[in-house]
């Protein structure tokens, strides 16, 4: 695809303008119904110069966003305000191994790999590290069943919810983590 960078005209192989009734060649690209995402650049519409100008005049990039999302998107550091895993100080690793505890450095790496693989329950079902953390948030053992999961969740919600504890909002973050942990575990294969 040859593109003239100065004015956005893209040489094509006989593609027509997508505006109904227009017979001009479609040499200018406009965003299509499916936007860019992890799966690729998305779809494009092809218009002639007059119709791409018309399209651009009515295009609203912020369509469907809340006012808060618009303000965040207009922020010059939008997307740069959080550390990505690769550039975080720990690079996504919890802690470095205690090298003095191992005679061979490969043993240290191997023990870390074993600690990150899914654990096995007594019934043979695997529990992922995320599910293990969720069980810790709820204060449950690895072999907890669906009934004990629901019971513990109900107990914690009753204890932490502001409507149940006299309006005390100090435990809202803990309540949110309990709800997120329960939502993860109730859908987990280990509790099916």
C-alpha positions in Angstrom: 0.0 0.0 0.0 1.7 3.2 -1.2 0.9 6.2 0.9 1.6 9.9 0.3 2.3 11.0 3.8 1.8 14.7 3.3 -1.9 14.6 2.6 -3.0 11.1 3.6 -3.9 9.8 0.2 -3.4 6.1 0.0 -2.9 4.5 -3.4 -5.2 1.6 -3.8 -6.2 -1.0 -6.3 -9.4 0.4 -7.6 -11.3 0.8 -4.2 -14.3 3.1 -4.5 -15.6 5.7 -2.1 -17.9 4.1 0.5 -20.3 7.0 0.5 -23.6 5.8 -1.1 -23.9 7.2 -4.6 -20.3 8.4 -4.9 -18.3 7.1 -7.9 -14.9 8.7 -6.9 -12.0 6.4 -5.9 -11.7 5.8 -2.1 -8.2 7.0 -1.5 -8.6 8.3 2.1 -8.9 6.1 5.2 -11.3 6.8 8.1 -11.9 4.9 11.3 -14.4 2.0 10.8 -17.0 0.4 13.0 -14.4 -1.7 14.8 -11.6 0.3 16.4 -8.1 -0.6 17.0 -7.4 -3.1 19.8 -5.1 -5.9 20.9 -6.3 -7.9 17.9 -5.0 -5.3 15.4 -5.6 -1.9 13.8 -9.3 -2.3 13.3 -11.5 -1.6 10.3 -11.3 1.3 8.0 -13.7 3.1 5.8 -12.5 4.5 2.5 -13.7 7.8 1.1 -12.9 10.3 -1.6 -11.4 13.6 -0.5 -14.7 15.5 -0.2 -16.4 12.7 1.8 -13.4 12.1 4.1 -13.5 15.8 4.9 -17.2 15.5 5.6 -16.6 12.4 7.8 -13.8 14.2 9.7 -16.0 17.2 10.4 -18.6 15.1 12.2 -16.2 12.6 13.9 -16.2 12.6 17.7 -13.4 10.6 19.3 -14.9 11.1 22.7 -18.3 9.6 21.8 -19.6 7.3 24.5 -17.2 8.5 27.1 -18.2 9.9 30.5 -17.0 13.4 31.5 -14.4 11.8 33.8 -13.0 9.5 31.0 -12.8 12.5 28.7 -10.8 14.5 31.2 -8.5 11.5 31.8 -8.0 11.0 28.0 -7.1 14.7 27.5 -4.5 14.6 30.3 -1.1 14.9 28.7 0.3 12.0 30.8 -2.8 9.7 30.1 -1.6 6.1 30.2 1.9 7.1 31.6 0.7 7.6 35.1 1.1 3.9 36.0 4.0 1.6 35.9 4.0 -1.2 33.4 5.2 -4.6 34.6 8.5 -4.4 32.7 9.4 -1.0 34.1 8.2 -1.5 37.7 11.0 -1.8 40.3 10.3 -5.5 40.8 9.5 -6.2 37.1 6.4 -8.2 38.2 8.4 -10.4 40.6 7.3 -10.6 44.2 10.8 -10.8 45.8 14.2 -11.9 44.9 15.2 -15.4 46.1 17.4 -15.7 49.1 20.5 -17.0 47.3 22.2 -18.0 50.5 19.5 -20.6 51.1 20.5 -22.5 47.9 23.7 -24.3 46.9 22.9 -23.9 43.2 21.3 -20.8 41.7 19.2 -23.1 39.5 17.6 -24.5 42.6 16.5 -21.0 43.6 14.9 -20.4 40.2 13.3 -23.9 40.3 11.8 -23.3 43.7 10.3 -20.0 42.5 8.8 -21.7 39.5 7.3 -24.4 41.7 5.8 -21.7 44.0 4.1 -20.0 41.0 2.5 -23.1 39.5 -1.0 -24.0 40.4 -1.5 -25.7 43.7 -3.4 -29.0 44.0 -6.4 -29.4 46.3 -7.1 -32.7 48.0 -9.8 -33.5 45.4 -7.2 -33.0 42.6 -8.4 -29.7 41.2 -5.8 -27.1 40.5 -5.9 -23.6 42.2 -4.1 -20.8 40.4 -1.9 -18.2 42.3 -4.7 -15.6 41.8 -7.2 -18.0 43.3 -4.8 -18.7 46.2 -4.5 -14.9 46.9 -8.3 -14.7 46.8 -8.6 -17.5 49.3 -6.1 -15.6 51.6 -8.2 -12.5 51.3 -11.3 -14.4 52.5 -9.3 -16.3 55.1 -10.1 -19.7 53.7 -8.0 -22.9 53.3 -7.0 -24.4 50.0 -9.6 -27.2 50.3 -12.5 -25.0 51.1 -15.8 -26.0 49.4 -18.4 -23.8 47.6 -20.6 -23.8 50.7 -17.8 -22.5 53.0 -16.9 -20.0 50.4 -20.4 -18.6 50.3 -20.7 -18.7 54.1 -17.4 -16.8 54.7 -18.3 -14.2 52.0 -21.6 -13.5 53.7 -19.9 -13.2 57.1 -17.3 -10.7 55.8 -19.9 -8.6 53.9 -22.1 -8.4 57.0 -19.1 -7.3 59.1 -17.6 -4.9 56.6 -20.5 -3.2 54.8 -21.2 0.3 56.0 -25.0 -0.4 56.2 -24.3 -3.2 58.6 -21.6 -1.7 60.8 -23.2 1.6 61.8 -22.0 3.6 58.8 -18.3 3.0 59.4 -16.7 3.5 56.0 -13.2 2.8 57.0 -13.4 -0.8 55.8 -14.6 -0.1 52.3 -11.4 -1.0 50.6 -11.3 -4.3 52.5 -14.9 -4.9 51.5 -14.1 -4.2 47.8 -11.2 -6.7 47.9 -13.5 -9.3 49.6 -16.1 -8.8 46.8 -13.5 -9.1 44.1 -12.0 -12.3 45.7 -15.5 -13.9 45.9 -16.3 -13.0 42.3 -13.1 -14.6 41.1 -13.6 -17.8 43.2 -17.2 -18.4 42.5 -16.4 -18.7 38.8 -13.3 -20.8 39.4 -13.2 -24.4 38.2 -12.0 -25.5 41.6 -15.3 -24.4 43.2 -17.7 -25.6 40.4 
